[in-house]
Amino acid sequence: MQSPALPNLDLTRLNTYSLFSRPSKVHARQLGCIVGAEATVNQLLNNLPDQLAGCSLRRWRDALWSAHQDHRPVVAALGGHVVKTGCTPYLIDWIRRGVLSAVCLNGAAAIHDVELAVAGHTSEDVAAGLIDGSFGMARETSILFARAANEAHDKECGLGAALGAVLQREPCARPDISLVRTAAEASIPCSIHITLGTDVVHMHPCISGAHLGEASLRDFYLICAVVAGLAKGVWMNLGSAVILPEVFLKAVSVARNLGHTLEGMTTVDLDMVQQYRAQANVLERPNGNAISITGHHEIMIPLIHAAVAARLHVPEANRPGNNPE
């Protein structure tokens, strides 16, 4: 088979232009700057490359700082992995500093938080427990959730408030590391959003599905009220791939249906990998100022916590210039 004839290209006739006249996406001023061992967190962040995640980290820090300065709400919505990777102390500190004004947990996050508070440990070996049927069979965890669900029914409150009250009364090995208890002590909204059949406590006969569902529905109404006030505030989705992005989307719809514009709202999604629901429901569809961060929770949350702390103490931190462009 004969190959088709190739065109005879005369490269000497190429149309060229000056590099100095060409628009470019990367400029020398955007390169990272070296900082010394004595550098502050502010200096570290301000000297990251002015590109991609370097920009996103600074935008996240500045959004939190601005909301705090303007007394606007900042909400942390977290999945279970955030608790398991040891990140609740940073969120607890934000509550105590007045940075965080509400917390929103899925069922797994609430379970890990409760177990850490009561026993000082959490997260079992699922594979091993499935072999002998012991997975999810810890008594104390289910009993505490049953008490909270029943109390929520009796007092007509949400699951987050009821669980916080139970933890304040319960003897706890580490009460200082419970996000739910700290929220109750600080009297800030704490909502817990369950999906029946997905959490280990749902397997136990002491749990009332009616009371649990009723309490979690009240928490949905609570988070709708929180979201309605998010104009110029910040919503942070931390490690929830499906449940809390869906909750947030419905809360945004309720808020706007009732006339709240949510103008100037910033939405942040942090996870180890980018997930469809979080990208669509937290960053794209709500039409806010979207910030997407990909990274490990146990690195990114301590880093942003330190950055916000530094920003609070040093209002202006200049970025040293690189070589001229």
C-alpha positions as CSV (number, residue, x, y, z in Angstrom):
1,M,0.0,0.0,0.0
2,Q,1.5,3.3,-1.1
3,S,1.7,6.0,1.6
4,P,-0.1,9.3,0.9
5,A,2.2,12.1,-0.3
6,L,3.2,14.4,2.5
7,P,3.0,18.2,1.9
8,N,6.3,19.9,1.3
9,L,6.5,22.4,4.2
10,D,8.7,25.4,3.8
11,L,9.5,26.3,7.4
12,T,11.3,29.4,6.4
13,R,7.9,30.9,5.7
14,L,6.6,30.5,9.3
15,N,4.9,33.6,10.7
16,T,6.6,34.4,14.0
17,Y,6.3,37.1,16.6
18,S,8.3,38.5,19.5
19,L,8.2,36.6,22.8
20,F,8.1,40.0,24.5
21,S,4.7,40.8,22.8
22,R,3.1,37.4,23.6
23,P,0.5,37.1,26.4
24,S,1.7,34.5,29.0
25,K,0.1,32.6,31.8
26,V,3.1,32.5,34.1
27,H,5.2,35.5,35.1
28,A,8.3,35.8,37.2
29,R,6.4,37.7,39.9
30,Q,4.2,34.7,40.4
31,L,7.1,32.3,41.3
32,G,7.5,31.2,44.9
33,C,10.0,32.9,47.2
34,I,12.4,31.0,49.5
35,V,11.8,31.6,53.2
36,G,14.2,30.9,56.0
37,A,13.9,28.5,58.9
38,E,12.7,31.3,61.1
39,A,9.8,32.2,58.8
40,T,6.3,32.8,60.2
41,V,3.3,31.0,58.8
42,N,2.2,34.3,57.2
43,Q,5.5,34.6,55.4
44,L,5.3,31.0,54.3
45,L,1.8,31.4,52.8
46,N,2.5,34.8,51.3
47,N,5.6,33.4,49.5
48,L,4.0,30.3,48.0
49,P,3.8,30.4,44.2
50,D,1.1,32.8,43.1
51,Q,-0.5,29.9,41.2
52,L,-3.3,27.3,41.6
53,A,-3.4,25.9,45.2
54,G,-1.0,28.6,46.4
55,C,-3.6,31.2,45.4
56,S,-6.4,29.1,46.8
57,L,-4.8,28.7,50.2
58,R,-4.4,32.4,50.6
59,R,-8.0,33.1,49.4
60,W,-9.3,30.6,52.0
61,R,-7.2,32.2,54.8
62,D,-8.3,35.7,53.7
63,A,-12.0,34.7,53.4
64,L,-12.0,33.3,57.0
65,W,-10.2,36.4,58.3
66,S,-12.6,38.8,56.5
67,A,-15.7,36.9,57.8
68,H,-14.3,37.0,61.3
69,Q,-13.5,40.7,61.1
70,D,-16.9,41.5,59.7
71,H,-18.7,39.2,62.2
72,R,-20.1,37.1,59.4
73,P,-20.9,33.4,59.9
74,V,-18.3,30.7,59.2
75,V,-19.6,27.1,59.1
76,A,-17.5,23.9,59.1
77,A,-19.3,20.8,57.6
78,L,-17.2,17.7,58.2
79,G,-17.2,14.0,57.4
80,G,-15.9,11.3,59.6
81,H,-12.4,11.2,58.2
82,V,-11.7,14.7,59.4
83,V,-12.3,13.5,63.0
84,K,-10.3,10.3,62.5
85,T,-7.3,12.1,61.2
86,G,-7.1,14.2,64.4
87,C,-8.4,17.6,63.1
88,T,-11.1,18.4,65.6
89,P,-8.7,20.3,68.0
90,Y,-8.2,23.0,65.3
91,L,-12.0,23.4,64.8
92,I,-12.5,23.5,68.5
93,D,-9.9,26.2,68.8
94,W,-11.7,28.2,66.1
95,I,-15.0,27.9,68.1
96,R,-13.2,29.3,71.2
97,R,-11.6,32.1,69.2
98,G,-15.0,33.1,67.7
99,V,-13.9,32.2,64.2
100,L,-16.3,29.3,63.7
101,S,-20.0,30.1,64.3
102,A,-21.6,26.7,63.4
103,V,-20.7,23.1,62.8
104,C,-22.4,20.5,60.7
105,L,-21.6,16.8,60.9
106,N,-22.7,13.6,59.2
107,G,-23.4,10.5,61.3
108,A,-19.9,9.1,61.0
109,A,-18.3,12.3,62.2
110,A,-20.6,12.5,65.2
111,I,-19.9,8.9,66.1
112,H,-16.1,9.3,66.0
113,D,-16.5,12.5,68.0
114,V,-18.5,10.8,70.7
115,E,-16.2,7.8,71.0
116,L,-13.1,10.0,71.3
117,A,-14.8,12.1,74.0
118,V,-16.1,9.2,76.0
119,A,-13.3,6.6,75.6
120,G,-10.4,8.5,74.2
121,H,-10.3,6.3,71.1
122,T,-12.3,5.5,68.0
123,S,-12.2,3.8,64.6
124,E,-12.3,0.0,64.6
125,D,-10.8,-2.6,62.2
126,V,-13.8,-3.0,59.9
127,A,-12.5,-5.9,57.9
128,A,-11.7,-8.0,61.1
129,G,-15.0,-7.1,62.7
130,L,-17.0,-8.2,59.7
131,I,-15.5,-11.7,59.9
132,D,-16.8,-12.4,63.3
133,G,-19.8,-10.1,63.3
134,S,-18.4,-7.7,65.9
135,F,-18.2,-4.7,63.6
136,G,-20.2,-1.8,65.0
137,M,-21.4,-3.6,68.1
138,A,-19.9,-1.3,70.8
139,R,-22.6,-0.7,73.4
140,E,-21.8,2.7,74.8
141,T,-21.8,4.4,71.4
142,S,-25.3,3.3,70.5
143,I,-26.7,3.9,74.1
144,L,-25.5,7.5,74.0
145,F,-27.1,8.1,70.6
146,A,-30.3,6.5,71.8
147,R,-30.3,8.8,74.8
148,A,-29.7,11.8,72.6
149,A,-32.5,10.9,70.1
150,N,-35.0,10.3,72.9
151,E,-34.0,13.6,74.6
152,A,-34.3,15.4,71.3
153,H,-37.9,14.0,71.0
154,D,-38.8,15.0,74.6
155,K,-37.3,18.5,74.4
156,E,-38.2,19.1,70.7
157,C,-34.7,20.0,69.8
158,G,-32.2,18.8,67.2
159,L,-29.8,15.8,67.4
160,G,-26.7,18.0,67.7
161,A,-28.0,20.0,70.6
162,A,-29.3,16.8,72.4
163,L,-26.0,14.9,71.9
164,G,-24.0,17.9,73.1
165,A,-26.2,18.0,76.3
166,V,-25.7,14.3,76.8
167,L,-21.9,14.6,76.5
168,Q,-21.9,17.5,79.0
169,R,-23.5,15.2,81.6
170,E,-21.7,12.0,80.6
171,P,-18.4,11.1,82.3
172,C,-15.9,11.6,79.5
173,A,-12.2,10.5,79.3
174,R,-11.4,13.5,76.9
175,P,-14.2,16.1,77.0
176,D,-11.8,18.6,75.6
177,I,-11.6,17.0,72.2
178,S,-15.3,16.7,71.5
179,L,-16.5,19.1,68.8
180,V,-20.1,18.4,69.6
181,R,-19.7,19.1,73.3
182,T,-17.6,22.2,72.6
183,A,-20.4,23.6,70.3
184,A,-22.9,23.0,73.1
185,E,-20.7,24.7,75.7
186,A,-20.3,27.7,73.3
187,S,-24.0,27.8,72.4
188,I,-23.4,27.7,68.7
189,P,-25.5,25.7,66.2
190,C,-24.4,22.1,65.8
191,S,-26.4,20.0,63.3
192,I,-26.0,16.2,62.7
193,H,-27.3,14.8,59.5
194,I,-28.0,11.1,59.5
195,T,-28.7,8.7,56.7
196,L,-30.6,5.7,58.1
197,G,-28.8,2.5,57.6
198,T,-25.3,4.0,57.1
199,D,-24.1,4.3,60.7
200,V,-23.2,1.6,63.1
201,V,-25.6,2.9,65.8
202,H,-28.5,2.1,63.5
203,M,-27.9,-1.6,63.9
204,H,-28.8,-1.5,67.7
205,P,-32.4,-2.1,68.9
206,C,-32.1,0.7,71.5
207,I,-32.3,3.3,68.8
208,S,-35.6,4.7,67.8
209,G,-35.6,5.4,64.1
210,A,-38.6,7.8,64.6
211,H,-36.8,9.9,67.2
212,L,-33.5,9.8,65.4
213,G,-35.0,10.9,62.1
214,E,-37.1,13.6,63.8
215,A,-34.1,15.0,65.5
216,S,-32.0,15.1,62.4
217,L,-34.8,16.7,60.4
218,R,-34.9,19.5,63.0
219,D,-31.2,19.9,62.5
220,F,-31.8,20.3,58.8
221,Y,-34.2,23.2,59.6
222,L,-31.5,24.6,61.8
223,I,-28.8,24.5,59.1
224,C,-31.3,26.1,56.7
225,A,-31.5,29.0,59.1
226,V,-27.7,29.1,59.4
227,V,-27.3,29.1,55.6
228,A,-29.9,31.9,55.2
229,G,-27.4,34.2,57.0
230,L,-24.4,33.2,54.9
231,A,-24.2,36.4,52.9
232,K,-20.4,37.4,53.0
233,G,-19.9,34.3,55.2
234,V,-18.0,31.1,54.6
235,W,-19.2,27.5,54.2
236,M,-16.4,24.9,54.4
237,N,-17.1,21.3,53.2
238,L,-14.3,19.3,54.9
239,G,-14.2,15.7,53.7
240,S,-17.8,15.0,53.1
241,A,-18.3,13.4,49.6
242,V,-22.1,13.1,49.4
243,I,-24.3,13.7,52.5
244,L,-23.3,17.2,53.5
245,P,-23.0,18.6,50.0
246,E,-26.5,17.4,49.4
247,V,-27.7,19.0,52.7
248,F,-26.0,22.3,51.8
249,L,-27.6,22.4,48.3
250,K,-31.1,21.9,49.8
251,A,-30.4,24.5,52.5
252,V,-29.3,27.0,49.8
253,S,-32.5,26.4,47.9
254,V,-34.6,27.0,51.0
255,A,-32.7,30.2,51.9
256,R,-33.1,31.7,48.4
257,N,-36.7,30.6,48.2
258,L,-37.4,32.6,51.3
259,G,-35.7,35.7,49.9
260,H,-32.1,35.5,51.2
261,T,-29.6,36.3,48.4
262,L,-26.5,34.9,50.0
263,E,-24.5,37.6,48.2
264,G,-20.8,37.4,48.7
265,M,-20.9,33.9,50.2
266,T,-17.6,31.9,49.9
267,T,-17.7,28.1,49.6
268,V,-14.7,25.9,50.2
269,D,-14.3,22.2,49.5
270,L,-11.3,20.3,51.0
271,D,-10.8,16.6,50.4
272,M,-8.1,14.2,49.5
273,V,-9.6,13.8,46.0
274,Q,-12.1,15.9,44.2
275,Q,-15.6,14.4,44.4
276,Y,-18.5,15.2,42.0
277,R,-21.1,16.0,44.6
278,A,-18.9,18.4,46.5
279,Q,-17.6,20.1,43.4
280,A,-21.2,20.5,42.0
281,N,-23.2,21.2,45.1
282,V,-20.7,23.2,47.1
283,L,-18.6,25.0,44.5
284,E,-20.6,25.3,41.3
285,R,-24.3,25.3,41.7
286,P,-24.7,27.7,44.7
287,N,-22.9,30.4,42.7
288,G,-20.7,31.7,45.5
289,N,-17.0,32.5,45.6
290,A,-15.7,29.0,45.2
291,I,-12.4,27.7,46.5
292,S,-11.3,24.1,45.8
293,I,-8.4,22.5,47.8
294,T,-7.1,19.0,47.3
295,G,-5.0,17.6,50.1
296,H,-4.8,15.5,53.2
297,H,-7.0,16.8,56.1
298,E,-4.3,16.2,58.6
299,I,-2.0,18.6,56.8
300,M,-4.3,21.2,55.2
301,I,-6.5,21.9,58.3
302,P,-3.6,22.5,60.7
303,L,-2.0,24.7,58.0
304,I,-5.0,26.8,57.4
305,H,-5.6,27.0,61.2
306,A,-2.1,28.4,61.7
307,A,-2.5,30.7,58.8
308,V,-5.7,32.2,60.2
309,A,-4.2,32.6,63.6
310,A,-1.2,34.4,62.1
311,R,-3.6,36.6,60.0
312,L,-5.6,37.5,63.0
313,H,-2.4,38.7,64.8
314,V,-0.7,40.3,61.7
315,P,-3.4,42.1,59.6
316,E,-1.1,42.9,56.7
317,A,1.7,40.8,55.5
318,N,3.5,41.9,52.3
319,R,4.7,39.4,49.8
320,P,8.4,40.1,49.1
321,G,9.0,40.8,45.4
322,N,10.8,38.4,43.2
323,N,13.2,39.5,40.4
324,P,11.5,41.9,38.0
325,E,9.3,40.3,35.4
